[in-house]
Amino acid sequence: MDYILKNGRIASLDEIKDIYIKGGKIERIGENIKANGLDVEIIDLENRLVLDGFVDAHMHLDKALINERIANRSGTLDEAIRIMGEYKPKMSMEDIKDRANRVLEKAYGNGTRYIRTHVDVDHIIKLNSLQALMEIREEWKDKVEMQIVAFPQEGVVDKEEAFHYLREAVEMGADIVGGIPAREENPVEHISMIFDLALKHDLDIDMHIDETDDPKSLTLRDLANMAVKNGYIGRVSAGHCCSLAANEKEDILPILELVKEASLNIISLPSTNLYLQGRGDTRNIRRGITPIKYMIEQDVDVFIASDNVRDAFNPFGNANLLEIALITAHGAHMGGEENLKNLFDMVSHLPMEAFGFNKNLKVGNRANFIMLDAVSKPGAIISQSGLYGYFEDGKLRRKE
């Protein structure tokens, strides 16, 4: 069956267009496309949003749903890391794949078509999680485009065995080199080691940065400096960056200028950080969300993502990026129309373009895109709109 979709609002352009799908491929995107005797089904989208798919820019699929097995009783980051380290030896390939697949089913049903997932690689789990996620990436490749970050959760400085497995992960086919300098006594050395490895293999970098309320923890500055020094402009991402929110705006402005010079991507993870941060505060409890609105004002590239889904770090999560956008709107005081439009873009075309994902909604491509049951970006977030329908490998799937 061929189709003409009338009056769809292309989310990345915020323009009303028609889409002609012939033989399962996108033949044309334009205005006032007519059937002219063609054997097509005409569907009036009535200004509903059309997009390539949502982009989850930071997940941990290897840890997803682990709270079915273990409990973080204090709710702190330190306990989460500790109990995960204790549980890792018990994680089988089958267990990892089962949990990851269940979350992927949720994400796909909610419209996610692109994922960047961090996967633990260290002397405890070795390469088991990576192998599982590489198999899953292959199994899901026709539905979800996935990038895998080799993530050294346990650190690498003075941990030769852990660093060995990180090098092996890169050789094995990880797409990106991760890092977590705050776990080290010498965070700058950690960052340097990650850059050396990434430079050797010409891979991008995506680190967990400053996931703390401590205003003095500002390794983001070191990361940006090293990106500039090594000419890694636009190739480095930083997740969390919570400590920026513990500082005055005028104090972090020079760091944000460095971030812009390095063209760093900042990935805020509001659901997890609202849950984890501020645990030591007894009044005026901090939210722990990096200052997203201020970053936007300063023209910093910033996205939002799910991070943890029902694991030791966060007991919540439905792999639903519109839910993450709503949580962010509450937590970051972003309820205005332009704020909500920004949040929608931060889980869709902005990270897709920044991370080099392949655009689905393009003439000549097989039809693989989603249609939301909403006519505006703010409305989609506020109403938590579901899918109106979607195309999968050229075939229309209608939501009941």
N, C-alpha and C positions, 0 to 999 in steps of 0.2 A: 504494500500500500504506500502511495505517495501522499504527501500532506502539504497544505499551505496553512501556516499558522498566522493568523491575522492579529494585528494590534498587540504585539508583545512588547513589554518595556524592557529593553536590553539594559541590564543593571549597570554594566561598566560604562555605558554611554549616557544612561538616563534618557534614552530616546525611544520613541515608539517605532517599531519596525515590523515588517512581515518576514516570514522565513519559509522558503520553499525547500522541501525535502523530497528528493527524487532517488529512488533505488537505494534508500538508506543513507544517502549522503546529502550534505547541505549544498544545495544547488545555487541558492541566492539568498541574500539578506538585503532587504530594501524596503521601499515604500510602495504601497498600493499594488502589490503583486496580484495579478488576476489569473483565474483558472484557464480562461480562453479554450474551453473544450477539453482540457486535460482531465484524465481520470484520477482525481485527487479527492481526499477528504479535507474539507475546509473547517478549521477550528478557530473560532473567535476567542482569543485569550482575554479580551476585554481589559487590556492594559496591565495584565498580570506580569510580574517580574520573570525575566528569563535570564539565566546565567550559566556559565560553564559548569559551575558547581562550587560548593564551599571548600575552603582550604583550611585544614587544621595544621597550623604552622609549627606546633610543638605538642607531641604526644609521647607516651611511654607505653606502647602496646605490650611490651614484654611483662610489665607490672600490672596491667589492667585487671581489675576484678580480683586482685590478690587479697582484698579484705574478706573474701570468702574463706581464706585460710589462716590469716593472722590479723591481730588487732593492735592498733596504735592507741594505747590507753591514755597517754598524756596529750596526744594530738600535736606533739612537737616535731619539728624537722629532725632533730637529733635522734629521737626514738624511731622515727620512720626509717632513717638511714641504717640505724643499728639492727632493727628487726628484719629489714630487707636483707642485710648482710648475713644474718643468721638463717634466713629462709632460702637463700639462693641455692645452696647445695641440694635442696630437696626439689628444685624445679626441673622437671623433665621436659623434653621436646614436646611431648603430647600435651602436657599441662599448659605450656606457653602458647602453643598453637590454638588450643581450645579456647583459652581466655581471649586471646587476640582476635580470633575469628568472631567470637560473640560480640565484641565491641565494634569490629568492622561492620558487622551486619547492622548494628544500631546506627553507626555513622552514615553508612550508605543510605539507609532508610530516611535519614534526616537531611540528605542532600550533599553530604561530603563526597568529593570526587578526587581530592588531592590531600595527601598526608605527609608530613615530615615527622618521623618517629625516632626518638632517641632509644638506643638499645644498650643495656649494660654490657660492657666488655672488661673483664678484669681477671685476677687470679682465682676468684671464687667460682664464678659462673663460666669462666673461660669464653669459648666462642659458641656455646650452646644456644643462647638467646639470639645471637646474630644469625646462626644457621636457621633457626626456626622462622625468624622474620624474613630472611631471604627467600625461604620456601613460600611463605605467605605472600610476599610481594609478587612472586611469579604466578601464584594461583589467582591473585586478584588483579593482575595487570590489565585485563580488559575492562575492569570496572573502576579501579582506583589507581591513580598514579602515586607511587610511594617513594619517598627518599628516606634512606636509613643513615642515622648519625651514630657512629661508634662512640659510646659514652663511657668514659672512665670514672664511674661513680666513686670508686674507692681511692682515687688519686693516682699519680704516676711518679712524683718526685721521690727519689730513693726507694722506689718500688719497681725494681727491674722486671720482675715477673709480670706485674700488671701492665707495664709499658710494652713488654713483649707481646702480650695478647692484643693490645691496641694496634701495634704495628701489623700483627697478623690479620686483624680485622680489616685494615685498609687493603692489604694484599688480597684478602678474600672477596672484597667487593663492596665494602661500605662506601656510601656516596660522599659522606661528610665526616670531618673529624670533630668530635665534641670535646668538652672540657668542663672542669669545675674547680677553678683556682682557689675558691674560698675554703676548700677542704685541706689545703696545704699550709704548712708553716711558711713556705716561700711561694706565694701565689704567682709572682712574676716569673719564677723559674718554670712553673707549671705552664703558664701561657707561652713562654719561649719554647718549651719542648713540643707543645701542640703545633705551634707555627712551623717549627722545623720539619715535623712530620707532614704537615699539610703542604708545605712548599715542595718537599721532595716528591710528592705524588700529585701535585697540582689540584688539590681538593679544597673546597670551601670549608669554613670553620663555623661551628655553632656551639657556643658555650653557655653554661649556667653561670650567671654572674650576680654577685651581691644579693643572694637570697637571704637577707638579714635585715633587722631593724637598726643595726649599728651604723650610725651616720658616718663613721670613720672608714667603713669598709667600702672603698670606691675603686675596685679593680677594673671597673668599666673604663676608667681613664687609662690604665695600663694597656687594656685590650685595644682601645682606639689608637693609642700611641704606636703600639706594635704593628697594627694594621697599616698605618701610614708609613712607618719605617720600612715595612716589607713590600710596599706597593700593593697591598691586598685590598684595594679600594672597592667597596661594594660586594666583597666576598666573605664578610664576617657578620654573624648574627649573635645577639646577646639576649638570653632569656632571663626573665624575672626582674633584675635591676631594682629591687625593692628599696635598697638603702637610699636611693635618690630622694624618695618621699620623706625621709627623716631629716632632710637638709632644707635650708632656705633656698628659694629660687635663685637668688643672686649668687649663691655659692656653687650651685651646680651648672650655671650657665656656661662657664668655661669648658666644663666636661662635655656638655651638649654641643658646643662648637667643635670640639675634637671629634665627637661622634659624627657630626655632619661632614667634617673633612674626610673622615674614613668611610663615609656612606654606610655606616653600620645599620643593620636592621635591629630594632628593639622589639622583643616579643614579650608583651605583658601577659601574665597568667593569673587573672584575677580570682577565679574560683579557688584555686589551690592557695594562693597567697592571702586571701581574706581569711581562709581557714587556719593557716599556719602562723602568720605573723601576728605581732602584738601580744604574744603569749606572756611576755614578761611585764607588760604594762598593767598597772592597777587602776589607772584612771586615764581618760582621754585615749582609749585603746586605739592604737594605730591600725589602719586598714592594710598596709603593706603593699598597696598597688603603686607601681611606678607612676609618676605624674604624667599621665597620658595627655591630658588637655594641654598642659604646658609644652610638652614635646611637639604636639601638633602646631601650636602657636610658633614654635621655633623651627618648623619645617624639618623635624626629625622623622624618619621613616619608622612607624610604630604599628605593630599588628597585635591581635589578641588570639588566644588559642586555648584548647581544653586542658593541656598538661596531663594531669593524672585523672584517671577514671576509676573510682571506687577501689583505691589501693591503700597502702600504708600511709601515703602522703595526703590523701584526700578521700574521705568516705563517700563523696558525692560524685555526680557526673553522669550524663546520659549521651555523651558523644554527640551533642547537639550544639552547633555553633550559634544558632539564634538564642539559645539559652545562655551561652557564655556572653553574648552581646548584651543581653538583658541584665545579667549579673554585673557586668562592667558599667552599664548605664547607671545602676544604683550605686555601686561602690566608688565610681570615679566622678560622680555628679555630672553625667553626660545625658541629660534628658531632653535637651533642645533638639529641634529638627535637624540642624546641621550636625550636631553631635551624633545623633542616631544614624544619619547617613554615613558619617565617618566610620562608625562602628561596623556597619554593614560592609563597607568597603574593606575594612581591616580583617574580615574573615572570608573575603572573596577575591576580587581581581588584584588588589594590591600585593598580597603575599604571593599570589600566583605569578605575577610578573617579576617580582623581586627574586623569587627562588628558581626562576627558569622553567616552571612547569609548562607543559604543552597546552596551548589553548584549544579547548573543545569546540567552542562556538565560532567556527571559521569556515568560510566557503571552501568546499572541496573535502572537508573532513567527514568521516562517519558521524552520524548524528548521535552525540553523547552529551546531553545537557539536561538541565532541570528547569521546571516551571513552578514557581511558588504561588500559593493561593493568597496572594497579596498584591496590591497595586502600587505600593510605595515601600521604600526601605524602612522608614520609621514604623510604618504599620506592620511590616513583617516581624520586627523585633517586639513591639508592644503586644501584638496579638499572638506571638509565637506560632506563626503560620506554618502549616505543613506543606508538603508538595501537592501541587495541583496535578502534576504528572511529570514524566521524564522520558527521555529517549535513551535507550541502551543498545549499542551496536546497531543503530539505525531503526530500531523498533520502538514504537510508542508503548509505554507502560502507563496505564491510567491508575490513579489512586482511587480506591473505592470510598 
